């Protein structure tokens, strides 16, 4: 039993901590996208050109596999540990996950303004994962009869959050 506890502690120590990066004081470093308020999670923003969320959601195939920047409101975030969030703007919404499960956002991020840089992924989410995410507060607009869901996601490399 002691070996299991030690192994679990070693495993936990290998998971990156959920910690904000210092504010990016140089707006030029992010193409003018950074603000003087807020916290950055994950990698520093690179100033990727912004794509309106409504445009992205109306034409996800056009953006599949491409890196985009999106500015939108955080509608909800994972209530367990902040391992995903849902963005919304102009009636469109999408889920944001974090590259390689390498960082998280605060669980109370709902209501924040987000600037996200990441890769667009169009996928079908398995029924068991849909149920898991719904248990953490997620919603799915395109659920299927078999319990799966079709979804457009942003796999973020960096996120900047600020309060309005």
DALINPE-V397140 format. One record per backbone hydrogen bond with DSSP energy under -0.5 kcal/mol. CO is the residue of the C=O (numbers start at 0). NH is the residue of the N-H. E is the energy in kcal/mol with one decimal. If there is no record, write none. Layout:
CO/NH/E ; CO/NH/E
This chain:
0/4/-2.1 ; 1/5/-2.5 ; 2/6/-2.8 ; 3/7/-2.5 ; 4/8/-2.3 ; 5/9/-2.4 ; 6/10/-2.4 ; 7/11/-2.7 ; 8/12/-2.0 ; 9/13/-0.8 ; 10/13/-1.0 ; 10/14/-0.5 ; 11/14/-1.2 ; 16/18/-1.2 ; 20/39/-1.0 ; 22/24/-1.0 ; 24/26/-0.8 ; 25/28/-1.7 ; 26/29/-1.3 ; 26/31/-3.6 ; 27/30/-1.5 ; 29/32/-1.5 ; 38/160/-2.7 ; 39/20/-4.5 ; 40/158/-2.4 ; 48/68/-1.5 ; 51/55/-2.4 ; 52/56/-2.7 ; 53/57/-1.7 ; 54/58/-1.6 ; 56/59/-0.5 ; 58/61/-1.0 ; 58/62/-0.8 ; 59/62/-0.8 ; 59/63/-1.2 ; 62/65/-2.8 ; 62/119/-0.5 ; 65/119/-2.2 ; 67/117/-2.3 ; 68/50/-3.4 ; 69/115/-3.0 ; 71/113/-3.3 ; 72/74/-0.7 ; 72/87/-2.3 ; 73/110/-3.0 ; 75/85/-3.0 ; 77/81/-0.6 ; 81/104/-2.3 ; 82/97/-0.5 ; 83/77/-2.5 ; 84/95/-3.5 ; 85/74/-3.0 ; 85/75/-1.1 ; 86/93/-1.7 ; 87/72/-2.0 ; 88/91/-2.2 ; 91/88/-2.4 ; 93/86/-2.9 ; 94/153/-2.3 ; 95/84/-1.9 ; 96/155/-2.9 ; 97/100/-2.5 ; 98/101/-2.3 ; 105/108/-1.4 ; 108/111/-2.4 ; 110/163/-0.6 ; 111/73/-2.8 ; 112/161/-2.1 ; 113/71/-2.0 ; 114/159/-2.7 ; 115/69/-2.5 ; 116/156/-2.8 ; 116/157/-1.5 ; 117/67/-2.9 ; 118/154/-2.9 ; 119/64/-3.0 ; 120/122/-0.5 ; 120/152/-3.3 ; 122/124/-0.5 ; 122/150/-2.9 ; 124/148/-1.6 ; 125/129/-2.4 ; 126/130/-2.5 ; 127/131/-2.0 ; 128/132/-2.9 ; 129/133/-2.7 ; 130/134/-1.7 ; 131/135/-0.6 ; 132/135/-1.2 ; 132/137/-2.4 ; 133/136/-1.4 ; 135/78/-1.6 ; 141/149/-2.5 ; 143/146/-1.9 ; 147/143/-3.3 ; 148/124/-3.5 ; 150/122/-2.7 ; 150/152/-0.5 ; 151/94/-1.2 ; 152/120/-2.7 ; 152/154/-0.5 ; 153/96/-2.4 ; 153/155/-1.0 ; 154/118/-2.0 ; 155/98/-3.0 ; 156/42/-3.1 ; 157/116/-2.3 ; 158/40/-3.1 ; 159/114/-2.3 ; 160/38/-2.0 ; 161/112/-3.6
